[in-house]
């Protein structure tokens, strides 16, 4: 296996080209890349206190790739690089040949268990001189996904053979660890994996309007403008409806039976039995490190809604909530700053208090809470169908307990919806809002009962490890 990369490069040179793959699709649409600097407070005059991009300035490579904007929302403000420059040829070629299934129908390095050996010939690139934020994001994406592939390759082989993950590699070699940077490439190369990724991208494509109407809600509250407030909540509800509709296409675009074929490679090293002692990053830290894997908790849309509607402060004081706070550290700096701004402003202005002073505003506020409920309920249904139904592995990809994690947040929104519903004076509601409120409250009562039964049953099935939470 020695010299595998060199041999591959020689073969490619004879062919005078690198075969283009479906990776271009993911690189162009990736939403999971990193940020490298805090947001800058210039050029964006706003009626509130956070600088939100009005123009994505796609040709400016000095600004972070991820900056919240009215146009791009939580997506990158530029089209991600589809391919690395020639300088990183060996890395590019290695990753093109990494997936389990290659576009030409052959098996890639991961299918044969050859990635670990191939990595030995990867040069240790020096990336310290790069200032182009777009290139830095592409490198961060590719190195981090290579990290996941390298560490979890033995687990994938073991799972395919014995349906057990075994142990991952505990040392990340310095030629990856030192220049480490980002996170989205396809491993399995299956249509279900493509669908899984693109559904998430399609959802986040609506986040520009979510940002716009969230800030309008804050402005209307500050101005105590009831008409503007109600309109903002209506538009926010319409936007969340579109996001939930996109989410619902997961059932048809990604087969639940295929999910475990690529799930291995989005797991982290924190609170995963495959990495009981963490991972040593050679040349970076002699002490083993623990990081969470990919999770829906890394998304910024629902946290934005939670913060705006003051749901975050209502979450129970328990280890699962502390874990949620830990997850929310894993996001681009500018996104984190924006979410902190929304939470602080919503609490200062008391968005919820302004809503419940008017019955029809409360109905609109409740309708938006219902969109959060719908999102979390659908996510819980995905977890049951795609994961719990097919494996007894007790931990989700991000390191949270598979049974109790999502119900902690779903149970909170259901509880808060019941409490808000009790504040409504039905005599002041429009006929249309009376119907909406009744439908929502009836749905909440039913789901609360079902959720409690499901969690108790599944806790018995998975055992006491569901009460073990590593923050």
C-alpha positions, 0 to 999 in steps of 0.5 A, a space after each residue: 500500500 506504500 506510495 498509494 497516493 503517489 501512484 494514483 497521482 502518476 496515473 492521473 497525470 498520464 490521463 491528463 485530468 482528474 475525473 469530476 465527481 458528484 463531490 462538486 454538488 456537495 462542495 457547491 451546496 455545503 452548509 457545514 463549513 467553518 468560520 475563521 474570524 469574528 464578525 466585523 462591525 462596518 458597512 451595514 447600517 441597521 435599525 437595530 444593534 447587530 450588523 446583518 449583511 444586506 449585500 453578500 459581497 461575494 467577491 470580498 475574500 477578506 470577510 468570513 464565509 459565514 456571516 448572517 445576511 438577509 439574502 443568504 441567511 445562515 448559508 455561506 455568503 459565497 459559493 463554496 470552492 468546488 475544488 482545491 487549487 493545484 497546490 493541494 493536488 494530492 489532498 484533492 485526489 485522495 478525497 476524490 478517491 475516498 468514498 465507498 462508492 465512486 461515480 464510475 461504479 468502483 469501490 473507493 478507498 473506504 470500501 476497501 479499508 485502504 484510506 488509513 494506509 493512503 494517508 501515510 503518503 499525504 504531504 503535510 501542507 503548510 496553510 499558515 500563509 492563506 488569508 483567502 477566507 473562501 479557500 480557508 473554508 474549503 480547506 476546513 471542510 475537506 480536512 475535517 471530513 478527512 479526519 472523520 473518515 480516517 478516525 472512523 474507517 475501522 468502525 465502518 468496516 466493523 459495522 458492515 461485517 458485524 453490525 457493531 462499531 468497535 473502536 475508532 483510531 485514537 491518534 490523528 496523524 500530524 499531516 492531517 491534525 496540523 493543517 486541520 480545517 472543514 466538514 462536508 464531503 460524501 462518504 458513501 456516495 449513495 442517492 440517499 446520502 445526497 438527498 440527506 445533505 440537499 434537504 438540509 441545504 434546501 431548508 437553510 435556503 429559506 433562512 434569509 427571510 427567517 433572519 429578516 422577519 425575526 429582526 422585524 419582530 424585534 423592531 416592532 416590539 421595541 416600537 410597540 407597533 402592534 400591526 407591524 408586530 403581527 405582520 412580522 409574526 405572520 411572515 415568520 410563520 410563513 417562512 417556517 412553514 416552508 422550512 418544515 415543508 422542505 424538511 418533510 421531503 426527507 422521507 422521499 429523498 433519503 431512504 431510512 434503510 440507507 442512513 446507517 450506511 453513511 451515519 458512521 462518518 458523521 459521529 464525533 469522539 465525545 461520548 462515543 464508545 468508539 473513542 473511550 480515551 478520545 483522540 490524540 491530534 499529533 503535533 497539536 496536543 499530547 492530551 487526548 481531545 473530545 469533539 462532538 459529531 454532526 448534529 441538528 443541534 448545530 443548526 442556527 434556524 431553530 435556536 434563532 426561533 427559540 431565542 426570539 420567542 424566549 423558549 431558550 430561557 424556559 428549557 429545564 435546568 438539567 444536564 440535557 439542556 447543558 448539553 444543548 448549550 455545549 452544542 451551540 458552541 459548534 457554529 460559525 462565530 458570526 452565527 453565534 454572535 447573532 443568536 446571542 444578540 437575538 436572545 438578549 434583545 428578545 429578553 430585554 424587550 420581552 417579545 413574549 410579554 408584548 405578544 400575550 397582551 393581545 389575543 390575536 398577537 398571542 395566536 400568531 405567537 402560538 402559531 410560530 411556537 407550533 412551527 418549532 414543535 412541528 420541526 422537533 416532532 418531525 426530527 423525533 420521527 426521523 430519529 425513531 424511523 432512521 435510527 432507533 428502528 435499525 440499531 441499538 447504538 445508544 448514542 446519537 452522532 453528536 454524543 447525546 443519548 438517543 432516546 432522551 435528547 430530542 424529547 427534552 426540547 420537544 417536551 419543553 415547547 409542548 409545555 410552553 405552548 400549553 401555558 401560552 394557550 391558557 393566556 388567550 381570551 377566546 372572546 377577542 380572537 378572530 374566527 380564523 384564529 379561534 380555529 387555528 388556536 383550537 387545532 394547535 392546543 388539541 394537537 399539543 395535548 395529544 402529542 404530550 401524552 404520546 411522547 411520554 409513553 414513547 420515551 418511557 418505553 424506549 428507555 426500558 429498551 435501551 437501558 440506564 445509559 439513556 440517563 448518562 449525559 456527558 456535557 
